[in-house]
Structure formats: C-alpha cells, structure tokens
C-alpha cells in the first residue's frame, strides 16, 4: 500500500535510507548525513513523499516527488526512489514509479526527469526504460562509485502528457 510518509515512517525507514546512502552506489547524498538532514531532504523539501507499506506494516520503500526546476520549467518533476533490500525484486520500485507518475499528473506536471541515474545501476536503468523513460544524456564520470570509481550518470526523461 502506498501512502504519505510520516516522521515515524521515516524513522523506521532510516536504516534502509542510511544503508543506501552509505553504499555510495546509487545516490549522490553525503554518506555522513545525519537523520535530521535525511528527513529534511527526503520528506520536507519535496512536494510529497510516500512510503510503500507491506502487508505486515513494515516500510518496504519510499519515494519523493518535487519540481525539477522553477518558472518556465516548472512543468517537469523529479522523483527519487528507495527500496529496502528485503523487498527488492518484488515489484516495489515499479509500483512506486507508476504511482509517482499518476501523482505527477494530479499535481499538474507534464514530464518527469531523473537527473542522475548511475549508469552501473542496471536494474534501475532497465526498469525506467521498461516504464517508458529514455536516456537523453550521459554525464561522463559524474558519480564516484564506492567500489568502481568514476562512472557515468544518465539523464532520463518521460513525457507524461502527450
């Protein structure tokens, strides 16, 4: 079930968030980030943040939605998604992305753009492509991967309103 996040939800999700950030494989967030900074970044700054709650009440994933830019580009939104390790491969990211596209339309956005999808994150790249996102640009050596060193990042884009 997808629903708006609460601060208590983020407290429960924090170990997942923290492990993803400290792995330094997919998110360009400070690996030394404190809870308060993570909460502000993930839950306060965006327009909305959701959690994917499992049948047992545990938080299996979360995503945020925000404007990608202001003024003449405020029709483009940006989202970030995280899935707990125990829920990977179960369709949680797909369900969150489908949900986020519907929410984007409800909020008046016409397009969705992912600004920096790490090229070595094969599962995410393939999923976003399967869901209709295109790689519209490559940023060479944009990400310092903890294990692989400098790797490229992709800008991915999908038109939501035809």
CNS distance restraints for C-alpha pairs under 8 A (distance, minus, plus):
assign (resid   1 and name CA) (resid  52 and name CA) 5.49 0.50 0.50
assign (resid   1 and name CA) (resid  53 and name CA) 5.12 0.50 0.50
assign (resid   1 and name CA) (resid  54 and name CA) 6.61 0.50 0.50
assign (resid   1 and name CA) (resid  55 and name CA) 7.84 0.50 0.50
assign (resid   2 and name CA) (resid  50 and name CA) 6.39 0.50 0.50
assign (resid   2 and name CA) (resid  51 and name CA) 5.60 0.50 0.50
assign (resid   2 and name CA) (resid  52 and name CA) 4.56 0.50 0.50
assign (resid   2 and name CA) (resid  53 and name CA) 6.23 0.50 0.50
assign (resid   2 and name CA) (resid  96 and name CA) 7.65 0.50 0.50
assign (resid   3 and name CA) (resid  50 and name CA) 5.31 0.50 0.50
assign (resid   3 and name CA) (resid  51 and name CA) 5.64 0.50 0.50
assign (resid   3 and name CA) (resid  52 and name CA) 6.80 0.50 0.50
assign (resid   3 and name CA) (resid  53 and name CA) 7.74 0.50 0.50
assign (resid   4 and name CA) (resid  48 and name CA) 7.24 0.50 0.50
assign (resid   4 and name CA) (resid  49 and name CA) 5.87 0.50 0.50
assign (resid   4 and name CA) (resid  50 and name CA) 4.27 0.50 0.50
assign (resid   4 and name CA) (resid  51 and name CA) 6.18 0.50 0.50
assign (resid   5 and name CA) (resid   9 and name CA) 5.93 0.50 0.50
assign (resid   5 and name CA) (resid  10 and name CA) 6.98 0.50 0.50
assign (resid   5 and name CA) (resid  43 and name CA) 7.51 0.50 0.50
assign (resid   5 and name CA) (resid  49 and name CA) 5.74 0.50 0.50
assign (resid   5 and name CA) (resid  50 and name CA) 4.86 0.50 0.50
assign (resid   5 and name CA) (resid  51 and name CA) 5.43 0.50 0.50
assign (resid   6 and name CA) (resid  10 and name CA) 6.44 0.50 0.50
assign (resid   7 and name CA) (resid  11 and name CA) 6.28 0.50 0.50
assign (resid   7 and name CA) (resid  39 and name CA) 7.78 0.50 0.50
assign (resid   8 and name CA) (resid  12 and name CA) 6.36 0.50 0.50
assign (resid   9 and name CA) (resid  13 and name CA) 6.08 0.50 0.50
assign (resid   9 and name CA) (resid  51 and name CA) 7.63 0.50 0.50
assign (resid   9 and name CA) (resid  59 and name CA) 7.17 0.50 0.50
assign (resid  10 and name CA) (resid  14 and name CA) 5.67 0.50 0.50
assign (resid  10 and name CA) (resid  39 and name CA) 6.95 0.50 0.50
assign (resid  12 and name CA) (resid  59 and name CA) 7.12 0.50 0.50
assign (resid  13 and name CA) (resid  17 and name CA) 6.23 0.50 0.50
assign (resid  13 and name CA) (resid  59 and name CA) 6.27 0.50 0.50
assign (resid  13 and name CA) (resid  61 and name CA) 7.84 0.50 0.50
assign (resid  14 and name CA) (resid  18 and name CA) 5.80 0.50 0.50
assign (resid  14 and name CA) (resid  35 and name CA) 7.24 0.50 0.50
assign (resid  15 and name CA) (resid  19 and name CA) 6.04 0.50 0.50
assign (resid  16 and name CA) (resid  20 and name CA) 6.24 0.50 0.50
assign (resid  16 and name CA) (resid  83 and name CA) 7.69 0.50 0.50
assign (resid  16 and name CA) (resid  84 and name CA) 5.64 0.50 0.50
assign (resid  16 and name CA) (resid  85 and name CA) 7.61 0.50 0.50
assign (resid  17 and name CA) (resid  21 and name CA) 6.22 0.50 0.50
assign (resid  17 and name CA) (resid  82 and name CA) 7.19 0.50 0.50
assign (resid  18 and name CA) (resid  22 and name CA) 5.98 0.50 0.50
assign (resid  18 and name CA) (resid  31 and name CA) 7.73 0.50 0.50
assign (resid  19 and name CA) (resid  23 and name CA) 5.99 0.50 0.50
assign (resid  20 and name CA) (resid  24 and name CA) 6.96 0.50 0.50
assign (resid  20 and name CA) (resid  25 and name CA) 7.58 0.50 0.50
assign (resid  20 and name CA) (resid  26 and name CA) 7.37 0.50 0.50
assign (resid  20 and name CA) (resid  27 and name CA) 7.36 0.50 0.50
assign (resid  20 and name CA) (resid  82 and name CA) 7.83 0.50 0.50
assign (resid  21 and name CA) (resid  25 and name CA) 7.81 0.50 0.50
assign (resid  21 and name CA) (resid  26 and name CA) 7.60 0.50 0.50
assign (resid  21 and name CA) (resid  27 and name CA) 5.98 0.50 0.50
assign (resid  21 and name CA) (resid  28 and name CA) 7.61 0.50 0.50
assign (resid  21 and name CA) (resid  29 and name CA) 6.09 0.50 0.50
assign (resid  21 and name CA) (resid  30 and name CA) 7.14 0.50 0.50
assign (resid  21 and name CA) (resid  31 and name CA) 5.42 0.50 0.50
assign (resid  22 and name CA) (resid  30 and name CA) 7.93 0.50 0.50
assign (resid  22 and name CA) (resid  31 and name CA) 4.57 0.50 0.50
assign (resid  22 and name CA) (resid  32 and name CA) 7.45 0.50 0.50
assign (resid  23 and name CA) (resid  31 and name CA) 7.86 0.50 0.50
assign (resid  23 and name CA) (resid 146 and name CA) 6.89 0.50 0.50
assign (resid  24 and name CA) (resid  28 and name CA) 7.21 0.50 0.50
assign (resid  24 and name CA) (resid  31 and name CA) 7.15 0.50 0.50
assign (resid  24 and name CA) (resid 144 and name CA) 7.70 0.50 0.50
assign (resid  24 and name CA) (resid 145 and name CA) 5.76 0.50 0.50
assign (resid  24 and name CA) (resid 146 and name CA) 5.29 0.50 0.50
assign (resid  25 and name CA) (resid 118 and name CA) 7.58 0.50 0.50
assign (resid  25 and name CA) (resid 121 and name CA) 7.59 0.50 0.50
assign (resid  25 and name CA) (resid 145 and name CA) 5.28 0.50 0.50
assign (resid  25 and name CA) (resid 146 and name CA) 6.32 0.50 0.50
assign (resid  25 and name CA) (resid 147 and name CA) 7.90 0.50 0.50
assign (resid  26 and name CA) (resid 117 and name CA) 7.30 0.50 0.50
assign (resid  26 and name CA) (resid 118 and name CA) 5.77 0.50 0.50
assign (resid  26 and name CA) (resid 121 and name CA) 6.67 0.50 0.50
assign (resid  26 and name CA) (resid 145 and name CA) 7.93 0.50 0.50
assign (resid  27 and name CA) (resid 118 and name CA) 7.93 0.50 0.50
assign (resid  28 and name CA) (resid 143 and name CA) 7.33 0.50 0.50
assign (resid  29 and name CA) (resid  33 and name CA) 7.51 0.50 0.50
assign (resid  33 and name CA) (resid  37 and name CA) 6.19 0.50 0.50
assign (resid  33 and name CA) (resid  38 and name CA) 6.41 0.50 0.50
assign (resid  34 and name CA) (resid  38 and name CA) 6.24 0.50 0.50
assign (resid  35 and name CA) (resid  39 and name CA) 6.01 0.50 0.50
assign (resid  36 and name CA) (resid  40 and name CA) 6.16 0.50 0.50
assign (resid  37 and name CA) (resid  41 and name CA) 6.05 0.50 0.50
assign (resid  38 and name CA) (resid  42 and name CA) 5.91 0.50 0.50
assign (resid  38 and name CA) (resid  43 and name CA) 7.97 0.50 0.50
assign (resid  39 and name CA) (resid  43 and name CA) 5.33 0.50 0.50
assign (resid  39 and name CA) (resid  44 and name CA) 6.74 0.50 0.50
assign (resid  40 and name CA) (resid  44 and name CA) 4.64 0.50 0.50
assign (resid  40 and name CA) (resid  45 and name CA) 6.02 0.50 0.50
assign (resid  41 and name CA) (resid  45 and name CA) 5.57 0.50 0.50
assign (resid  41 and name CA) (resid  46 and name CA) 7.47 0.50 0.50
assign (resid  42 and name CA) (resid  46 and name CA) 6.73 0.50 0.50
assign (resid  42 and name CA) (resid  49 and name CA) 7.12 0.50 0.50
assign (resid  42 and name CA) (resid  64 and name CA) 6.50 0.50 0.50
assign (resid  43 and name CA) (resid  48 and name CA) 7.17 0.50 0.50
assign (resid  43 and name CA) (resid  49 and name CA) 5.67 0.50 0.50
assign (resid  43 and name CA) (resid  64 and name CA) 7.23 0.50 0.50
assign (resid  45 and name CA) (resid  66 and name CA) 7.89 0.50 0.50
assign (resid  46 and name CA) (resid  64 and name CA) 6.14 0.50 0.50
assign (resid  46 and name CA) (resid  65 and name CA) 5.73 0.50 0.50
assign (resid  46 and name CA) (resid  66 and name CA) 4.67 0.50 0.50
assign (resid  46 and name CA) (resid  67 and name CA) 7.81 0.50 0.50
assign (resid  47 and name CA) (resid  64 and name CA) 7.56 0.50 0.50
assign (resid  47 and name CA) (resid  65 and name CA) 5.91 0.50 0.50
assign (resid  47 and name CA) (resid  66 and name CA) 5.06 0.50 0.50
assign (resid  47 and name CA) (resid  67 and name CA) 7.64 0.50 0.50
assign (resid  48 and name CA) (resid  64 and name CA) 5.78 0.50 0.50
assign (resid  48 and name CA) (resid  65 and name CA) 5.58 0.50 0.50
assign (resid  48 and name CA) (resid  66 and name CA) 7.07 0.50 0.50
assign (resid  49 and name CA) (resid  62 and name CA) 7.20 0.50 0.50
assign (resid  49 and name CA) (resid  63 and name CA) 5.66 0.50 0.50
assign (resid  49 and name CA) (resid  64 and name CA) 4.12 0.50 0.50
assign (resid  49 and name CA) (resid  65 and name CA) 6.36 0.50 0.50
assign (resid  50 and name CA) (resid  62 and name CA) 5.51 0.50 0.50
assign (resid  50 and name CA) (resid  63 and name CA) 5.44 0.50 0.50
assign (resid  50 and name CA) (resid  64 and name CA) 6.31 0.50 0.50
assign (resid  51 and name CA) (resid  59 and name CA) 6.49 0.50 0.50
assign (resid  51 and name CA) (resid  60 and name CA) 7.49 0.50 0.50
assign (resid  51 and name CA) (resid  61 and name CA) 5.69 0.50 0.50
assign (resid  51 and name CA) (resid  62 and name CA) 4.20 0.50 0.50
assign (resid  51 and name CA) (resid  63 and name CA) 6.58 0.50 0.50
assign (resid  52 and name CA) (resid  59 and name CA) 5.86 0.50 0.50
assign (resid  52 and name CA) (resid  60 and name CA) 5.53 0.50 0.50
assign (resid  52 and name CA) (resid  61 and name CA) 4.93 0.50 0.50
assign (resid  52 and name CA) (resid  62 and name CA) 5.81 0.50 0.50
assign (resid  52 and name CA) (resid  92 and name CA) 7.40 0.50 0.50
assign (resid  52 and name CA) (resid  96 and name CA) 7.40 0.50 0.50
assign (resid  53 and name CA) (resid  57 and name CA) 5.64 0.50 0.50
assign (resid  53 and name CA) (resid  58 and name CA) 5.62 0.50 0.50
assign (resid  53 and name CA) (resid  59 and name CA) 4.64 0.50 0.50
assign (resid  53 and name CA) (resid  60 and name CA) 5.78 0.50 0.50
assign (resid  53 and name CA) (resid  61 and name CA) 7.29 0.50 0.50
assign (resid  54 and name CA) (resid  58 and name CA) 5.30 0.50 0.50
assign (resid  54 and name CA) (resid  59 and name CA) 6.21 0.50 0.50
assign (resid  54 and name CA) (resid  60 and name CA) 6.11 0.50 0.50
assign (resid  59 and name CA) (resid  84 and name CA) 7.92 0.50 0.50
assign (resid  60 and name CA) (resid  83 and name CA) 5.92 0.50 0.50
assign (resid  60 and name CA) (resid  84 and name CA) 5.29 0.50 0.50
assign (resid  60 and name CA) (resid  86 and name CA) 7.67 0.50 0.50
assign (resid  60 and name CA) (resid  87 and name CA) 5.88 0.50 0.50
assign (resid  60 and name CA) (resid  92 and name CA) 7.54 0.50 0.50
assign (resid  61 and name CA) (resid  81 and name CA) 7.41 0.50 0.50
assign (resid  61 and name CA) (resid  82 and name CA) 5.46 0.50 0.50
assign (resid  61 and name CA) (resid  83 and name CA) 4.12 0.50 0.50
assign (resid  61 and name CA) (resid  84 and name CA) 5.76 0.50 0.50
assign (resid  61 and name CA) (resid  87 and name CA) 7.85 0.50 0.50
assign (resid  61 and name CA) (resid  92 and name CA) 6.91 0.50 0.50
assign (resid  61 and name CA) (resid  93 and name CA) 7.59 0.50 0.50
assign (resid  62 and name CA) (resid  81 and name CA) 5.87 0.50 0.50
assign (resid  62 and name CA) (resid  82 and name CA) 5.45 0.50 0.50
assign (resid  62 and name CA) (resid  83 and name CA) 6.59 0.50 0.50
assign (resid  62 and name CA) (resid  96 and name CA) 7.66 0.50 0.50
assign (resid  63 and name CA) (resid  79 and name CA) 6.72 0.50 0.50
assign (resid  63 and name CA) (resid  80 and name CA) 5.37 0.50 0.50
assign (resid  63 and name CA) (resid  81 and name CA) 4.33 0.50 0.50
assign (resid  63 and name CA) (resid  82 and name CA) 6.34 0.50 0.50
assign (resid  63 and name CA) (resid  96 and name CA) 6.96 0.50 0.50
assign (resid  63 and name CA) (resid 100 and name CA) 7.96 0.50 0.50
assign (resid  64 and name CA) (resid  79 and name CA) 5.36 0.50 0.50
assign (resid  64 and name CA) (resid  80 and name CA) 5.51 0.50 0.50
assign (resid  64 and name CA) (resid  81 and name CA) 6.89 0.50 0.50
assign (resid  65 and name CA) (resid  77 and name CA) 6.80 0.50 0.50
assign (resid  65 and name CA) (resid  78 and name CA) 5.80 0.50 0.50
assign (resid  65 and name CA) (resid  79 and name CA) 4.53 0.50 0.50
assign (resid  65 and name CA) (resid  80 and name CA) 7.03 0.50 0.50
assign (resid  65 and name CA) (resid 100 and name CA) 7.12 0.50 0.50
assign (resid  65 and name CA) (resid 104 and name CA) 7.54 0.50 0.50
assign (resid  66 and name CA) (resid  77 and name CA) 5.58 0.50 0.50
assign (resid  66 and name CA) (resid  78 and name CA) 5.44 0.50 0.50
assign (resid  66 and name CA) (resid  79 and name CA) 6.44 0.50 0.50
assign (resid  67 and name CA) (resid  74 and name CA) 6.03 0.50 0.50
assign (resid  67 and name CA) (resid  75 and name CA) 7.47 0.50 0.50
assign (resid  67 and name CA) (resid  76 and name CA) 6.16 0.50 0.50
assign (resid  67 and name CA) (resid  77 and name CA) 4.30 0.50 0.50
assign (resid  67 and name CA) (resid  78 and name CA) 5.92 0.50 0.50
assign (resid  68 and name CA) (resid  73 and name CA) 7.63 0.50 0.50
assign (resid  68 and name CA) (resid  74 and name CA) 6.79 0.50 0.50
assign (resid  68 and name CA) (resid  76 and name CA) 5.61 0.50 0.50
assign (resid  68 and name CA) (resid  77 and name CA) 4.69 0.50 0.50
assign (resid  68 and name CA) (resid  78 and name CA) 5.08 0.50 0.50
assign (resid  68 and name CA) (resid 113 and name CA) 7.40 0.50 0.50
assign (resid  69 and name CA) (resid  73 and name CA) 5.48 0.50 0.50
assign (resid  69 and name CA) (resid  74 and name CA) 5.29 0.50 0.50
assign (resid  69 and name CA) (resid  76 and name CA) 6.98 0.50 0.50
assign (resid  69 and name CA) (resid  77 and name CA) 7.64 0.50 0.50
assign (resid  70 and name CA) (resid  74 and name CA) 4.57 0.50 0.50
assign (resid  74 and name CA) (resid 109 and name CA) 7.58 0.50 0.50
assign (resid  75 and name CA) (resid 108 and name CA) 7.05 0.50 0.50
assign (resid  75 and name CA) (resid 109 and name CA) 4.64 0.50 0.50
assign (resid  75 and name CA) (resid 110 and name CA) 5.41 0.50 0.50
assign (resid  75 and name CA) (resid 111 and name CA) 6.55 0.50 0.50
assign (resid  76 and name CA) (resid 109 and name CA) 5.71 0.50 0.50
assign (resid  76 and name CA) (resid 110 and name CA) 6.10 0.50 0.50
assign (resid  76 and name CA) (resid 111 and name CA) 4.79 0.50 0.50
assign (resid  76 and name CA) (resid 112 and name CA) 5.46 0.50 0.50
assign (resid  76 and name CA) (resid 113 and name CA) 6.72 0.50 0.50
assign (resid  77 and name CA) (resid 104 and name CA) 7.07 0.50 0.50
assign (resid  77 and name CA) (resid 109 and name CA) 6.21 0.50 0.50
assign (resid  77 and name CA) (resid 110 and name CA) 7.92 0.50 0.50
assign (resid  77 and name CA) (resid 111 and name CA) 6.33 0.50 0.50
assign (resid  77 and name CA) (resid 112 and name CA) 4.82 0.50 0.50
assign (resid  77 and name CA) (resid 113 and name CA) 6.19 0.50 0.50
assign (resid  78 and name CA) (resid 112 and name CA) 5.69 0.50 0.50
assign (resid  78 and name CA) (resid 113 and name CA) 5.28 0.50 0.50
assign (resid  78 and name CA) (resid 114 and name CA) 5.80 0.50 0.50
assign (resid  78 and name CA) (resid 115 and name CA) 7.56 0.50 0.50
assign (resid  79 and name CA) (resid 100 and name CA) 7.60 0.50 0.50
assign (resid  79 and name CA) (resid 112 and name CA) 7.69 0.50 0.50
assign (resid  79 and name CA) (resid 113 and name CA) 7.65 0.50 0.50
assign (resid  79 and name CA) (resid 114 and name CA) 6.74 0.50 0.50
assign (resid  80 and name CA) (resid 114 and name CA) 7.90 0.50 0.50
assign (resid  81 and name CA) (resid  93 and name CA) 6.99 0.50 0.50
assign (resid  81 and name CA) (resid  96 and name CA) 7.56 0.50 0.50
assign (resid  81 and name CA) (resid  97 and name CA) 7.91 0.50 0.50
assign (resid  82 and name CA) (resid  93 and name CA) 7.54 0.50 0.50
assign (resid  83 and name CA) (resid  87 and name CA) 6.50 0.50 0.50
assign (resid  83 and name CA) (resid  88 and name CA) 6.36 0.50 0.50
assign (resid  83 and name CA) (resid  92 and name CA) 6.96 0.50 0.50
assign (resid  83 and name CA) (resid  93 and name CA) 6.63 0.50 0.50
assign (resid  84 and name CA) (resid  88 and name CA) 6.51 0.50 0.50
assign (resid  87 and name CA) (resid  92 and name CA) 7.00 0.50 0.50
assign (resid  88 and name CA) (resid  92 and name CA) 7.11 0.50 0.50
assign (resid  91 and name CA) (resid  95 and name CA) 6.21 0.50 0.50
assign (resid  92 and name CA) (resid  96 and name CA) 6.15 0.50 0.50
assign (resid  93 and name CA) (resid  97 and name CA) 6.04 0.50 0.50
assign (resid  94 and name CA) (resid  98 and name CA) 6.07 0.50 0.50
assign (resid  94 and name CA) (resid 127 and name CA) 7.26 0.50 0.50
assign (resid  95 and name CA) (resid  99 and name CA) 6.05 0.50 0.50
assign (resid  96 and name CA) (resid 100 and name CA) 5.97 0.50 0.50
assign (resid  97 and name CA) (resid 101 and name CA) 6.27 0.50 0.50
assign (resid  98 and name CA) (resid 102 and name CA) 6.63 0.50 0.50
assign (resid  99 and name CA) (resid 103 and name CA) 6.25 0.50 0.50
assign (resid 100 and name CA) (resid 104 and name CA) 5.92 0.50 0.50
assign (resid 101 and name CA) (resid 105 and name CA) 6.35 0.50 0.50
assign (resid 101 and name CA) (resid 112 and name CA) 7.71 0.50 0.50
assign (resid 101 and name CA) (resid 160 and name CA) 7.33 0.50 0.50
assign (resid 102 and name CA) (resid 106 and name CA) 6.32 0.50 0.50
assign (resid 103 and name CA) (resid 107 and name CA) 6.13 0.50 0.50
assign (resid 104 and name CA) (resid 108 and name CA) 6.34 0.50 0.50
assign (resid 104 and name CA) (resid 109 and name CA) 5.19 0.50 0.50
assign (resid 104 and name CA) (resid 110 and name CA) 7.50 0.50 0.50
assign (resid 104 and name CA) (resid 112 and name CA) 7.85 0.50 0.50
assign (resid 105 and name CA) (resid 109 and name CA) 5.27 0.50 0.50
assign (resid 105 and name CA) (resid 110 and name CA) 6.54 0.50 0.50
assign (resid 105 and name CA) (resid 160 and name CA) 7.32 0.50 0.50
assign (resid 105 and name CA) (resid 161 and name CA) 7.95 0.50 0.50
assign (resid 109 and name CA) (resid 160 and name CA) 7.83 0.50 0.50
assign (resid 110 and name CA) (resid 159 and name CA) 6.44 0.50 0.50
assign (resid 110 and name CA) (resid 160 and name CA) 5.19 0.50 0.50
assign (resid 110 and name CA) (resid 161 and name CA) 5.06 0.50 0.50
assign (resid 111 and name CA) (resid 157 and name CA) 7.35 0.50 0.50
assign (resid 111 and name CA) (resid 158 and name CA) 5.75 0.50 0.50
assign (resid 111 and name CA) (resid 159 and name CA) 4.47 0.50 0.50
assign (resid 111 and name CA) (resid 160 and name CA) 4.91 0.50 0.50
assign (resid 111 and name CA) (resid 161 and name CA) 6.85 0.50 0.50
assign (resid 112 and name CA) (resid 157 and name CA) 5.80 0.50 0.50
assign (resid 112 and name CA) (resid 158 and name CA) 5.37 0.50 0.50
assign (resid 112 and name CA) (resid 159 and name CA) 6.59 0.50 0.50
assign (resid 112 and name CA) (resid 160 and name CA) 7.01 0.50 0.50
assign (resid 113 and name CA) (resid 155 and name CA) 7.13 0.50 0.50
assign (resid 113 and name CA) (resid 156 and name CA) 5.63 0.50 0.50
assign (resid 113 and name CA) (resid 157 and name CA) 4.39 0.50 0.50
assign (resid 113 and name CA) (resid 158 and name CA) 6.48 0.50 0.50
assign (resid 114 and name CA) (resid 155 and name CA) 5.69 0.50 0.50
assign (resid 114 and name CA) (resid 156 and name CA) 5.02 0.50 0.50
assign (resid 114 and name CA) (resid 157 and name CA) 6.34 0.50 0.50
assign (resid 115 and name CA) (resid 154 and name CA) 7.08 0.50 0.50
assign (resid 115 and name CA) (resid 155 and name CA) 4.80 0.50 0.50
assign (resid 115 and name CA) (resid 156 and name CA) 6.67 0.50 0.50
assign (resid 116 and name CA) (resid 153 and name CA) 5.27 0.50 0.50
assign (resid 116 and name CA) (resid 154 and name CA) 5.37 0.50 0.50
assign (resid 116 and name CA) (resid 155 and name CA) 5.46 0.50 0.50
assign (resid 116 and name CA) (resid 156 and name CA) 7.76 0.50 0.50
assign (resid 117 and name CA) (resid 121 and name CA) 7.36 0.50 0.50
assign (resid 117 and name CA) (resid 124 and name CA) 7.94 0.50 0.50
assign (resid 117 and name CA) (resid 125 and name CA) 7.18 0.50 0.50
assign (resid 117 and name CA) (resid 153 and name CA) 5.20 0.50 0.50
assign (resid 117 and name CA) (resid 154 and name CA) 4.94 0.50 0.50
assign (resid 117 and name CA) (resid 155 and name CA) 6.44 0.50 0.50
assign (resid 117 and name CA) (resid 156 and name CA) 7.31 0.50 0.50
assign (resid 118 and name CA) (resid 143 and name CA) 6.89 0.50 0.50
assign (resid 118 and name CA) (resid 151 and name CA) 7.30 0.50 0.50
assign (resid 118 and name CA) (resid 152 and name CA) 6.35 0.50 0.50
assign (resid 118 and name CA) (resid 153 and name CA) 4.35 0.50 0.50
assign (resid 118 and name CA) (resid 154 and name CA) 6.34 0.50 0.50
assign (resid 119 and name CA) (resid 125 and name CA) 7.21 0.50 0.50
assign (resid 119 and name CA) (resid 151 and name CA) 6.83 0.50 0.50
assign (resid 119 and name CA) (resid 152 and name CA) 5.48 0.50 0.50
assign (resid 119 and name CA) (resid 153 and name CA) 5.00 0.50 0.50
assign (resid 119 and name CA) (resid 154 and name CA) 6.18 0.50 0.50
assign (resid 120 and name CA) (resid 151 and name CA) 7.29 0.50 0.50
assign (resid 120 and name CA) (resid 152 and name CA) 7.86 0.50 0.50
assign (resid 121 and name CA) (resid 125 and name CA) 6.25 0.50 0.50
assign (resid 122 and name CA) (resid 126 and name CA) 6.01 0.50 0.50
assign (resid 123 and name CA) (resid 127 and name CA) 6.11 0.50 0.50
assign (resid 124 and name CA) (resid 128 and name CA) 6.03 0.50 0.50
assign (resid 125 and name CA) (resid 129 and name CA) 6.19 0.50 0.50
assign (resid 126 and name CA) (resid 130 and name CA) 6.07 0.50 0.50
assign (resid 127 and name CA) (resid 131 and name CA) 6.23 0.50 0.50
assign (resid 128 and name CA) (resid 132 and name CA) 6.46 0.50 0.50
assign (resid 128 and name CA) (resid 133 and name CA) 5.29 0.50 0.50
assign (resid 128 and name CA) (resid 134 and name CA) 7.84 0.50 0.50
assign (resid 129 and name CA) (resid 133 and name CA) 4.71 0.50 0.50
assign (resid 129 and name CA) (resid 134 and name CA) 5.99 0.50 0.50
assign (resid 129 and name CA) (resid 135 and name CA) 7.98 0.50 0.50
assign (resid 132 and name CA) (resid 158 and name CA) 6.35 0.50 0.50
assign (resid 133 and name CA) (resid 156 and name CA) 5.88 0.50 0.50
assign (resid 133 and name CA) (resid 157 and name CA) 5.15 0.50 0.50
assign (resid 133 and name CA) (resid 158 and name CA) 4.72 0.50 0.50
assign (resid 134 and name CA) (resid 156 and name CA) 5.24 0.50 0.50
assign (resid 134 and name CA) (resid 157 and name CA) 5.34 0.50 0.50
assign (resid 134 and name CA) (resid 158 and name CA) 6.48 0.50 0.50
assign (resid 135 and name CA) (resid 154 and name CA) 6.18 0.50 0.50
assign (resid 135 and name CA) (resid 155 and name CA) 5.77 0.50 0.50
assign (resid 135 and name CA) (resid 156 and name CA) 4.45 0.50 0.50
assign (resid 135 and name CA) (resid 157 and name CA) 6.60 0.50 0.50
assign (resid 136 and name CA) (resid 154 and name CA) 7.45 0.50 0.50
assign (resid 136 and name CA) (resid 155 and name CA) 5.73 0.50 0.50
assign (resid 136 and name CA) (resid 156 and name CA) 5.73 0.50 0.50
assign (resid 136 and name CA) (resid 157 and name CA) 6.67 0.50 0.50
assign (resid 137 and name CA) (resid 154 and name CA) 5.72 0.50 0.50
assign (resid 137 and name CA) (resid 155 and name CA) 5.08 0.50 0.50
assign (resid 137 and name CA) (resid 156 and name CA) 7.26 0.50 0.50
assign (resid 138 and name CA) (resid 152 and name CA) 6.59 0.50 0.50
assign (resid 138 and name CA) (resid 153 and name CA) 5.79 0.50 0.50
assign (resid 138 and name CA) (resid 154 and name CA) 4.60 0.50 0.50
assign (resid 138 and name CA) (resid 155 and name CA) 6.29 0.50 0.50
assign (resid 139 and name CA) (resid 152 and name CA) 5.58 0.50 0.50
assign (resid 139 and name CA) (resid 153 and name CA) 5.17 0.50 0.50
assign (resid 139 and name CA) (resid 154 and name CA) 6.11 0.50 0.50
assign (resid 139 and name CA) (resid 155 and name CA) 7.65 0.50 0.50
assign (resid 140 and name CA) (resid 151 and name CA) 6.96 0.50 0.50
assign (resid 140 and name CA) (resid 152 and name CA) 4.56 0.50 0.50
assign (resid 140 and name CA) (resid 153 and name CA) 6.69 0.50 0.50
assign (resid 141 and name CA) (resid 150 and name CA) 4.88 0.50 0.50
assign (resid 141 and name CA) (resid 151 and name CA) 4.56 0.50 0.50
assign (resid 141 and name CA) (resid 152 and name CA) 4.45 0.50 0.50
assign (resid 141 and name CA) (resid 153 and name CA) 7.14 0.50 0.50
assign (resid 142 and name CA) (resid 150 and name CA) 6.84 0.50 0.50
assign (resid 142 and name CA) (resid 151 and name CA) 6.27 0.50 0.50
assign (resid 142 and name CA) (resid 152 and name CA) 5.27 0.50 0.50
assign (resid 142 and name CA) (resid 153 and name CA) 5.65 0.50 0.50
assign (resid 143 and name CA) (resid 149 and name CA) 7.87 0.50 0.50
assign (resid 143 and name CA) (resid 150 and name CA) 5.54 0.50 0.50
assign (resid 143 and name CA) (resid 151 and name CA) 5.39 0.50 0.50
assign (resid 143 and name CA) (resid 152 and name CA) 6.27 0.50 0.50
assign (resid 143 and name CA) (resid 153 and name CA) 6.56 0.50 0.50
assign (resid 144 and name CA) (resid 148 and name CA) 7.68 0.50 0.50
assign (resid 144 and name CA) (resid 149 and name CA) 5.16 0.50 0.50
assign (resid 144 and name CA) (resid 150 and name CA) 4.51 0.50 0.50
assign (resid 144 and name CA) (resid 151 and name CA) 6.47 0.50 0.50
assign (resid 145 and name CA) (resid 149 and name CA) 4.83 0.50 0.50
assign (resid 145 and name CA) (resid 150 and name CA) 5.94 0.50 0.50
assign (resid 145 and name CA) (resid 151 and name CA) 6.62 0.50 0.50
